[in-house]
Each structure stands twice: as C-alpha cells, then as structure tokens.
Amino acid sequence: MTVIVVSGTGTEIGKTVTTAAVAAVAVAAGRSVAVLKPAQTGVGPDDPGDAREVTRLAGEGITTLELARYPEPLAPDVAARRAGLAQVRPQQVADAAAKLATEHDLVLVEGAGGLLVRLDDEGGTLADAARLLGAPVLMVVTAGLGTLNATTLTAEALRARGVRQLGPLIGSWPAAPDLASRCNLADLPKDAGTPLLGAVPEGAGSLEGPAFRAAAGSWLAPELGGTWDAAAFTEREAPGARAV
C-alpha cells in the first residue's frame, strides 16, 4: 500500500499543483493513481474543486474522491458547522484512503490549509489521518520570508505525532527569487530535517494539461519519481546561498 499525504505550512501555497505534479509523474511511470480530497471548502455543490483541477493538469486517467465540501472558505470544522453539514473525521479519511490503496498503486491525500487545521470539533487533523494510515507527509512550503519558522513548526508537529515526513517541497518558486528565497534553498532542509524534494515554478497551475505533464518530472526530486536535482538547482538559482 502506498499512500502519501500532501499537506503544507499554510493555505494557497501550491498543494493542489504539487499533488497534480506527483500524480502526473506517477501516471507517466505506468502507475495507477487516486487523489483523495477529504474536505473542500469555499466551493458550492457544482463548482470545480481541487480534485477536478488535479484531473485537468495530470490527466483523465486519475481516480478522484472528495469526502465533503462546504460553501464558505473557512477551516473545515467551522465551515461544516456553519453549513449544518457533517464534519469529516480522521478515521473516515484513513478508511477512504486505505480502500483506494487496495485498488491503486498510489494514493495522494491532499489536505485543506495547514497540517493542524481542524477537521472536526474533537480536534481531529490531517496529521491524525496520516498517523492512522502510517503514511508519510509531503510538506509543501513557501519560498520566501517566514517559511523557515513555519517549516520547523510543521516538522516538529509531525515528529511529535510519530508521523514520517518525506521532505519539504516549494509549491511556487518565483520567476525572480529574492534574497530570502535563494538563501532558503539551503536552509529549508536544515529546518525540516529532510532533503528538499523539489520546486514547482510559479504559474505552473496555469499551464494546459499536456504542457504541465511534460514538465512535471523536472520539478520533482527522484524520491518522487522526477529528475529535479537539489544541488544543481541551488548552484544555478542561489550562488553562495550555502554560506549564508
């Protein structure tokens, strides 16, 4: 059984595009892939959601499953409560992912917001679902100022819960990186305690599906099936960053 939980250090940082990239690379390698979205907030019943965006970018051959959606763009527990709808609990997420894993080579579970955003009134989180599954977490992070603190806190939260972290991945690498972003290439692995696993370029989500799929492997490290080389990227994009 192969399940990867895709979480992050916040919201709107590239989790969906990262999920699509990992899915696209896996499909290109001949693997069957399912994407599970436990809770989608800020969308109506007929609105496109993250799962549909993954399909647009990564291709139609991917199975997608959404457990719940709520109309207001709030944390899932609050959004469910305000809408009078059932909340999603970690055990439901784990059960759904485990079932998908019996039918697919890879299951990607994309969270909402950050790792410890509440899913229910009992304080259940995506981290709890990952622990129940025994699944590692791919941490999507930002590139610039503030990311080191958020990355450290998320990594510590995972360790405290006994959840393995695959590594951090930059969800939106700027076309013109500032000094902080360039220096963070060297510092993110130190703060996460694991190697940097890739950098998705800014605007990748606006690509058409075929172009996205053709490029996705170049954004992901070999651990995720891609060809991205952390050392080469650091030398190209951030000369001298290791000395900062």
C-alpha positions as CSV (number, residue, x, y, z in Angstrom):
1,M,0.0,0.0,0.0
2,T,1.4,3.4,-1.0
3,V,-0.3,6.5,0.4
4,I,1.3,10.0,0.5
5,V,-0.4,12.8,2.5
6,V,0.2,16.2,0.9
7,S,0.0,18.9,3.4
8,G,1.7,22.2,3.9
9,T,2.6,25.1,6.1
10,G,-0.5,27.2,5.1
11,T,-3.1,27.7,2.5
12,E,-2.8,28.8,-1.1
13,I,0.8,27.7,-1.3
14,G,0.6,25.1,-4.1
15,K,-0.7,21.9,-2.6
16,T,-3.0,21.2,-5.4
17,V,-0.5,21.8,-8.2
18,T,2.1,19.8,-6.3
19,T,-0.4,16.9,-5.9
20,A,-1.1,17.1,-9.7
21,A,2.6,17.0,-10.5
22,V,3.2,14.0,-8.3
23,A,0.2,12.3,-9.8
24,A,1.3,13.1,-13.4
25,V,4.8,11.7,-12.9
26,A,3.4,8.5,-11.3
27,V,0.9,8.0,-14.2
28,A,3.7,8.6,-16.7
29,A,5.6,5.8,-15.0
30,G,2.7,3.4,-15.5
31,R,1.2,3.6,-12.0
32,S,-2.5,3.8,-11.2
33,V,-3.2,6.9,-9.1
34,A,-6.1,8.1,-6.9
35,V,-6.4,11.5,-5.3
36,L,-8.4,11.9,-2.2
37,K,-9.6,15.4,-1.0
38,P,-11.1,14.9,2.5
39,A,-12.6,18.4,2.8
40,Q,-13.0,21.1,0.2
41,T,-14.1,24.5,1.5
42,G,-15.2,27.7,-0.3
43,V,-17.0,25.9,-3.1
44,G,-20.6,25.3,-4.0
45,P,-22.1,21.9,-5.0
46,D,-21.5,22.4,-8.7
47,D,-18.3,24.4,-8.5
48,P,-15.0,22.9,-9.7
49,G,-12.8,21.9,-6.8
50,D,-9.2,20.8,-6.2
51,A,-9.8,17.3,-7.4
52,R,-11.1,18.5,-10.7
53,E,-8.1,20.7,-11.1
54,V,-5.8,17.8,-10.5
55,T,-7.5,15.9,-13.2
56,R,-7.2,18.8,-15.6
57,L,-3.5,19.1,-15.0
58,A,-2.5,15.5,-14.5
59,G,-4.9,13.8,-16.9
60,E,-8.2,12.0,-17.0
61,G,-6.9,8.6,-16.0
62,I,-6.7,9.5,-12.3
63,T,-9.4,8.5,-9.8
64,T,-10.6,11.3,-7.6
65,L,-12.7,11.2,-4.5
66,E,-14.0,14.1,-2.4
67,L,-15.4,13.3,1.0
68,A,-17.1,16.6,1.8
69,R,-17.4,20.2,0.5
70,Y,-18.5,23.3,2.3
71,P,-19.5,26.6,0.8
72,E,-17.6,29.0,3.0
73,P,-13.8,29.4,2.7
74,L,-13.1,28.5,6.4
75,A,-11.4,25.8,8.3
76,P,-13.3,22.5,7.7
77,D,-14.7,22.2,11.2
78,V,-16.0,25.7,11.2
79,A,-17.3,25.5,7.6
80,A,-19.1,22.3,8.3
81,R,-20.7,23.6,11.5
82,R,-21.8,26.9,9.9
83,A,-23.3,25.0,6.9
84,G,-25.1,22.5,9.1
85,L,-23.2,19.6,7.4
86,A,-21.5,16.6,8.7
87,Q,-17.8,17.0,9.6
88,V,-15.1,14.8,8.3
89,R,-13.1,12.8,10.9
90,P,-9.6,11.4,10.6
91,Q,-10.8,7.8,10.7
92,Q,-13.0,8.5,7.7
93,V,-10.1,9.9,5.8
94,A,-7.9,6.9,6.7
95,D,-10.6,4.4,5.8
96,A,-11.2,6.1,2.4
97,A,-7.5,6.3,1.6
98,A,-6.9,2.7,2.6
99,K,-9.8,1.5,0.4
100,L,-8.4,3.4,-2.6
101,A,-5.0,1.9,-1.9
102,T,-6.3,-1.6,-2.4
103,E,-7.2,-0.6,-6.0
104,H,-4.4,1.8,-6.9
105,D,-0.6,1.9,-6.9
106,L,-0.5,5.4,-5.4
107,V,-3.0,7.3,-3.3
108,L,-2.4,11.1,-2.7
109,V,-4.4,12.6,0.1
110,E,-4.5,16.4,-0.2
111,G,-5.3,18.3,2.9
112,A,-7.0,21.7,3.4
113,G,-4.8,24.5,4.7
114,G,-2.0,23.6,7.0
115,L,-1.3,20.3,8.8
116,L,-3.1,21.0,12.0
117,V,-6.2,22.7,10.7
118,R,-9.2,21.1,12.5
119,L,-11.4,18.7,10.6
120,D,-13.9,18.3,13.4
121,D,-15.0,19.6,16.8
122,E,-12.9,16.9,18.5
123,G,-9.7,18.5,17.2
124,G,-9.0,15.8,14.5
125,T,-6.5,16.9,11.9
126,L,-4.9,15.6,8.7
127,A,-1.9,14.7,10.8
128,D,-4.1,12.3,12.8
129,A,-5.3,10.7,9.5
130,A,-1.7,10.3,8.4
131,R,-0.8,8.6,11.7
132,L,-3.8,6.2,11.4
133,L,-2.7,5.3,7.9
134,G,1.0,5.1,8.8
135,A,1.5,7.3,5.7
136,P,4.3,9.8,5.2
137,V,3.7,13.5,4.7
138,L,4.9,15.6,1.8
139,M,5.2,19.1,3.2
140,V,4.5,21.9,0.6
141,V,6.2,25.1,1.7
142,T,6.6,28.7,0.5
143,A,9.9,30.1,-0.8
144,G,10.3,33.4,0.9
145,L,10.4,35.1,4.3
146,G,8.6,33.2,7.1
147,T,8.9,29.8,5.6
148,L,11.7,28.6,7.8
149,N,9.7,29.1,11.0
150,A,6.6,27.5,9.5
151,T,8.6,24.6,8.2
152,T,10.3,24.0,11.5
153,L,6.9,24.1,13.4
154,T,5.3,21.7,10.9
155,A,8.3,19.3,11.1
156,E,8.2,19.3,14.9
157,A,4.4,18.6,14.9
158,L,5.0,15.6,12.6
159,R,7.8,14.2,14.8
160,A,5.7,14.7,18.0
161,R,3.0,12.6,16.4
162,G,5.3,9.9,15.1
163,V,4.4,10.7,11.5
164,R,7.2,10.4,8.9
165,Q,8.0,13.4,6.8
166,L,9.0,12.8,3.2
167,G,10.5,16.3,2.9
168,P,9.6,19.8,2.0
169,L,8.8,20.9,-1.5
170,I,8.5,24.5,-2.6
171,G,5.0,24.9,-4.0
172,S,5.6,28.1,-6.0
173,W,9.2,29.0,-6.9
174,P,9.2,32.7,-8.1
175,A,10.4,33.6,-11.5
176,A,12.6,36.3,-9.9
177,P,13.5,34.9,-6.5
178,D,14.6,37.5,-3.9
179,L,17.5,37.0,-1.5
180,A,15.4,35.3,1.2
181,S,14.1,32.7,-1.3
182,R,17.5,32.0,-2.6
183,C,19.0,31.6,0.8
184,N,16.1,29.4,1.9
185,L,17.0,26.8,-0.6
186,A,19.9,25.8,1.6
187,D,18.2,26.4,4.9
188,L,14.8,24.6,4.3
189,P,16.4,21.1,4.5
190,K,18.1,22.0,7.8
191,D,14.8,23.2,9.3
192,A,12.8,20.3,8.0
193,G,15.4,17.8,8.9
194,T,14.9,16.1,5.5
195,P,16.1,16.9,1.9
196,L,14.3,19.4,-0.3
197,L,12.2,17.4,-2.7
198,G,11.6,19.9,-5.5
199,A,10.4,23.3,-6.6
200,V,7.3,23.9,-8.7
201,P,7.6,27.0,-10.7
202,E,5.3,30.0,-10.1
203,G,2.4,29.8,-12.5
204,A,2.6,26.1,-13.2
205,G,-1.1,25.7,-12.4
206,S,-2.0,28.0,-15.4
207,L,-0.4,25.6,-17.9
208,E,-2.5,23.4,-20.2
209,G,-2.6,19.7,-19.2
210,P,-0.2,18.4,-21.9
211,A,2.5,21.1,-21.1
212,F,2.1,20.5,-17.4
213,R,2.5,16.8,-17.7
214,A,5.6,17.1,-19.9
215,A,7.3,19.4,-17.4
216,A,6.2,17.9,-14.1
217,G,9.1,15.5,-13.7
218,S,11.6,18.3,-13.9
219,W,10.1,19.9,-10.7
220,L,10.3,16.8,-8.5
221,A,13.2,15.0,-6.9
222,P,14.0,11.4,-7.7
223,E,12.3,10.3,-4.4
224,L,9.0,11.4,-6.1
225,G,9.8,10.0,-9.4
226,G,11.3,13.1,-11.0
227,T,14.7,14.4,-12.2
228,W,15.0,17.6,-10.1
229,D,18.5,17.9,-8.6
230,A,18.7,20.0,-5.4
231,A,22.4,20.6,-5.7
232,A,22.2,21.7,-9.3
233,F,19.2,23.9,-8.6
234,T,20.9,25.6,-5.7
235,E,24.0,26.3,-7.7
236,R,22.1,27.7,-10.6
237,E,19.5,29.7,-8.6
238,A,21.3,30.6,-5.4
239,P,25.0,31.0,-5.8
240,G,26.6,31.5,-2.4
241,A,23.4,30.6,-0.5
242,R,25.1,27.8,1.4
243,A,27.4,30.3,3.1
244,V,24.5,32.4,4.5
